[in-house]
Amino acid sequence: MARQDYIFTSESVSEGHPDKVCDRISDAILDAFLSQEPEARVACETFATTNRVVIGGEVGLADQDKLADYMGRVEDITRGCIKDIGYEQDKFHHATCEITNLLHGQSAHIAQGVDASADKDEGAGDQGIMFGYATTETEELMPAPIQYAHAILRKLAEVRKDGTEPTLRPDAKSQVSLRYSNGKPVEVTSIVLSTQHSDETQTSDDIRAIVEPYVREVLPHGLITPKTEWWVNPTGIFVIGGPDGDAGLTGRKIIVDTYGGAAPHGGGAFSGKDPTKVDRSAAYVARYLAKNVVAAGFADRCTLQLSYAIGVAKPLSIYVNTHETGDVDPELIEKAIGQVIDLTPRGIRQHLGLNKPIYERTAAYGHFGRAPEVDGGFSWEKTDLVDALKGAI
């Protein structure tokens, strides 16, 4: 029997966190290539530090001679991301930071194992294991601690950008600890929030006075109690932030990107990778499947694992664990999944419509637990497979 009474904690980081600046740039560059060529192969990594951004990786196009033509956009895209995030610091400014672009053509040895041909299906872009998860503890079928940690920072970014709170700055981190009783979240035991601000005379109490109303606004009524501990800017002054305060790198916030530690993670990061790479697309479809399993009423919780080998199209395994929260045998769910969806890399991309420039928006505040968008963004959050799964059980 799973433990029912406990405290669980998850953290989030804002779009201005150094690692998230890098995720944003990598995904914006990915979107630019996909907007020109939906089947583009992209693996884009970004590094950011004081007054400097370095971009590297591989790009594969149907016509590699066009790569040089697209490269001219990379610097403008990078500066646009930094400007939208809000960095205009002396030592990290969108207009003056030095940008180095080291992107180059894709390795032919990787391409030969992945590309489709007349006698074989397109293979997976790499080996690996990917996990999806869903739970009934929030409306979004996400674990509550990570969902609420994201919500806090999204709200603070909103009021920072619209001018409501002009002393807030882009770099921020949140952490939410929730007490569970009988398996349900019932109380926030602590909130940790560190946010960059503009004025060295502002104290931790000053920052708490600014942010507390917004935290209370986004968390469900009743979860914050008089016993909730607040730790706002606990180290004091936080004026120097972003890549000037700490270096950033694409792909270092994979637990923030997924389930906040409430579920396993296969290890692969998402940002900067095109959807032929199963690190990204199979993790998205695993979330899609787990969410549909829960939405279908088969279980209150579902963990789902897929595994792939480079150059091999079909998954090597499908594993479902419903944590003894449902009445449907997980083996039946595994068989049903194999009947209702094509889990080859191309099948995933076609089913979820992933060959679109929809990734920059995923780079901060979580890849999961977001509302599906009309242009295909967050398509993996749909619950349109429920009837098919029910029919296959």
N, C-alpha and C positions, 0 to 999 in steps of 0.2 A: 504494500500500500504506500503510495507516495506521501511524503510529508505534507501536512495540511496547515501547520501553524509555524510561521517563520518570518524573518525580515529579509527582503531582497532589494538590492541596489543596482541601478544602472546610471550611466552618465551619457551626456551629449556634449558636443562642441559646436560653436557657431560657425557661420560661413567665413568669419574673419580669423578663425584659428589657422595657424600657419599650414597645417596639413590639409585643411579644407580649402584654403586658397589654392593649393596645388591640385587637389581633386577637381576643383571648379575649372581651372585652366585646362587640365587634361581632357575633361569631358567637353568643354567648349570647342577645343580643337577637334576632338572626335566628331562632334556634331557638324562642324564645318566640312569635314571630309565626307561624311554621310550625306550631307545636303547636295554635294556634287556627284557622289557615286554611292548609291545605297549598299553596294556590295564591297565597299572599301574595307581593307584590313588595316586596323590601327592598333598599335600598342604604344601609348604616349605617356611618358613619365615626366613629372615636373619637380624641380627642387627650387626652393625659395629661401633667401636669407637677406641680410641687410643690403638694401639697394640693388638686389640682383635676383633674377629668375633664370634658371637653366632648364631647357626643354629637350628631351631626347626620346629615342624610340624608333620604331619601324612603322612604315606605311606601305601597304601594297595596293596598287591601283590596276585596273584593267590595262591602262596605258601608262606605264611608269614614266614615260617622257613628260607627262603632265604634272608630275610631282613638283617640279621646280616652279611651275606657274602658281600652284596652291600655296607654296611656302611663304610667299609674300604676305599672306594674310595672318600668319601666326603671331607676329608681333602686335598687330592691331587687336587681335582677339584677346591676347594676354593683357594688354593695357585696359581693354574694355572690361574684362573680368575684375581686375583690381579696382578700377574706378567704381563699378557697380557695388562691389563689396563695401567700399567706402574708405580706402586707404589714401590719405593725403598727408602722411607723416614726413618729416624731413628726411628720414632714413628708409622710408618705404613709401614711395609716391607713384601713382599710376603714370604720371607724365615723365618722370625722371629716372626710374629704376632701369638698370641695364638688363637687357634681355638677350640671351644666347639661344639660338635654335640649332639643335643638333639632330633633328629628325632625319631619317634616311630610308632607303628602300627596304622592303621586307626580305628576309633571308629566303632564298630559293629552297633551302633544305626544309624549312618549316612549311612552306607553301606546298611542296610536293606531297606531304603527308596529310594535308588538310583539304586541298582542292578536290572537287568532284571531277570525274572523267566519265568517258562513255561506259566503262566497265565497273565503276564503283561510285557509291554515294559519297557526298562530302563528309569527311571525318571531323571528329572533335579537334579543336585547336590545341588541346593539351590533355594530359591525363589529369585526374583529380576527383575529389569528392565534394559534393555540394549539398547543402541542407536547406530545407524550408521548414517553417514553423507557423502555427496559428493557435490562438487560444481565445476563449469566449470572455476573457476578463475585461476587454474593452470593446466598444462598438466596431472599431477597426480590426478586430480579431488579432490584436497585437498585445504583447506583454505590457502591463501598465507602467512599470518604472521607466522604460525607454520611451514610450509614447509621451508620457508627461514631461520627461526631461527635454525631449525635442520641442514640445509645445511651448515651454517656457522660453527657450531661446528664439524660436520663430516669432513669438510675440515681441520680445525685446528688440529684435531686428526690425520689426515692423514700425515700432514707435521711434526707433532711432532714425530710420530712413525717412519717415514722413515729417520729421522735425518736432514731434511731440516731446521727445527727450533728447535735446541737443547735446547734452554732456556725455551721453553714452558713446562708446567707440566699438569697432567691429569685433574685436577678439573677446570671446567669452566661453565659459564652460559651466555646465550645470550637472547636478547629481541629485537623484531622488531615491530615498530609501522608503520602502512601503512595507508595512506589517500586514501579513496575510493571516486570516482566520478561516478555518474550514476551506482553505484553498482559494479564498477570495480576498482581494485587496480592501482593507478597511480603514487604514490610517497611514498618513505620511509621518514617519518618525523623525526624519531630518531632510533638510534641503540645503544643499551646498551650491553656491553661485558665486563665480568670480567673473567680473566683467570689467573690461578696459573702460577707462573714463578720461575726461579731458583735463581735469584740474587737480594738481597735486594737493590742494587744500581740502579736497573732498575726503571725508573719512568713510570708514566701513559703514557707520550708522547713516551717513548721508546717502550712500549708494543703496542701502537697504530701504530707506524711505522712498527712493525712486522706484525700485524694482518690485517691492512686495505687493503693491496693488495689482500688478500685471500677473504675478505668480498666482495670486489668489483667483484672478479672473479666469485663468486657463485650466486650473485644476478643478476636478469635480467637487461640488459643494459637500462639505463635511469631512473630506479627507485630511485637510489641515485642521489640527486641533490645538488647544492651548499647550499641549505637551510637545508639539512639533519643535524640533531644534532648528534654528536658522544659523547658517554660517555663510555670511555674505562678505566677499572680499576679505577672507580671514587673515591674509598676509598683509593687509593694509593697502598702500598706494599701488595702483595698476594702471599707469599712464603709458609706459612703453609696452607695446604689444605687437601681435602679428609677427611676420618674418623678421622684423628688426629685433624683437625680443627673443625669438627662438626660431631655429630653422624649421622649414616644412618640407614634406615629401609626399608624393602621391601614394595612397594605399595604406597609410599607417593607422587608419581608424576603422578597421573592418568590423569591430564589435559595435561601435557607434552606428555604423551603416546598416546593421542587421537587427539583432534582437536584444542588444544590451547585455549579452551573457546569459539570457534565459534559455537559450537553445544552442546547440553546437554550431560551429562554423567550420567550413572545410579548409579554410586557410587562404584562399585566393581573394585578392582585392578586386573591386569592380571598375573604378574610375579609369578612364583613358583606354579601355578595352572595347573593341567592337563586338557585336553580338555573335560572331562566329566562335568567340572564345567562351567555352562553357563555364569558366570561372564566373562569368556574368550571366549569360543567358540561362544556364541550367540552374543557377541560384534563384533567378527570377521565376522560372517555371516551377521550381520546387516550392517556393512561397505560394505561387498561384494554386498548385495542387493541394498543399496543406490547408490553405484558406478555404478552398472549395469543399474539402473533406469536412471541415468544421461547419461551414455554412450549410452543408447538406444534412447536418444533424447526426453524422456518424460518431462524433466524439466532441468533447469539450476542449481537448488539446490534441494536436497532431504534430509529430516530428517526422519529416520525410527526407530520405537521403537518396541521391542519385550518384552513380559513379561512371566515369568515362576513361577511355584510353585514347591517346593522340592518334589521329588517323582512322579511328574506328567510329562509325556513325551511331550505332545504337548504344544505349547505356548498358553497362555490364551488370548493373544491379539496380533494383528499386526496393527500398526498405521503408516501411511505415510503422510507426509506434504511436498508438493512441493513449498510452499511459493509463490504461485501465479506466478511461473516462467515457467509453462508449460501448455499444452492444454489437457492433459489427466487427467481425474477425479481421484484423489487419491484413491477413493473407488475401482475403477477398478484395480488400481495397487495393492492394498491390496489383492483383490481376485485372481489376476494373480499370485502373489507371493505364495499364498497357493496352487496353482495348479502346479507350476514348481519346487518346492523344498520341501523336507522333513525337517521340522524344529524341529524334535525331537533331543535330544542330540546326539543319534547315527547317525541320518540322516545327521546332520551338520558335524560330524566328518568324515563320509564316503564321503560326497560330496566334502569337502575341503581337505581331506587327512590329518587330524590333528593328527593322532596317530603316529607321527614321532618325532625324536629329532631335532626339527626345531625352538626351542624357545630362546636359548641363544642369537641368533643374533637379536632378537626383543627387547632386554632389554634396548637399548639406541637408541636415534635418531628417536623414534616414531614407533609404531606398524603399522601405516597406511601411505600410500603415498610412499611405497617402491615397487621396481620391483619384480614381481613373479620370483622365482628361480627354476632351473631345478629339484632340489631334493624335491620340494614341499614347500619350504619356501615361506611365504607371498602369499599363494594360494588364500587368500581372496582378493587380489588385481587384480585378473583376471576379465576380462569382457566377459566371455564365456557364460553368461546367457542372453545376449541381445536378441538373436534370439528367445529363448524360451519365454521370456517376451513379445516380440512383437507378437508372435503367440497366446498368451493367452489374449491379450487385445481385 
